[in-house]
Amino acid sequence: MRQVLVLGAFLAFAPATGALAQQAGDPAAGQRVFNQCMACHTIQQGQPNRVGPNLHGVIGRKAGSVEGFRYSANLKQLGEGGHTWNEETLRPYLQNPKAVAPQGIMAFPGIRNETQLNDVIAYVKQASGGGQ
């Protein structure tokens, strides 16, 4: 009976730890994925905004809050409602920006590949100063 309980406990936690490992991502691979974002965004501190805002410091930042950037009303409302960018909130936005901000101006269709999504989030976290 004890072996069944131990096995049950292991199986209960195995999917959770596997999901965390899967979401860890590879920042080096994520940098390659981020290349498609560079048409509109910069990520290094001090670089200018482009069509999209500079993403340095995006992890932990309130949505719609880069000084001097003109955001859509959707992103301003998200920020005013307390929406803060982190791994959990970036994931649905990067998968389908229009699902999070339906009237947003970001034309990016989203990243459907789960590995690429994990990798780009790992890169953004590291490169934007949020990975320390």
GIMO-V617572 format. One line per field, one symbol per residue. psi: psi as a letter, one per 30 degrees, with the letter a starting at -180 (. if undefined). Layout:
psi->???
//
This chain:
psi->eeeeeeeeeeeefeeeeeeeeefeljeeeeeeefefffffklfkkflllbellkgkgejfkkkhgkkfkjlleeeeeeefggkkkaeefeeeefeieffeieglfjfkfljfjeeeeeeeeeeeeefggfg.
//
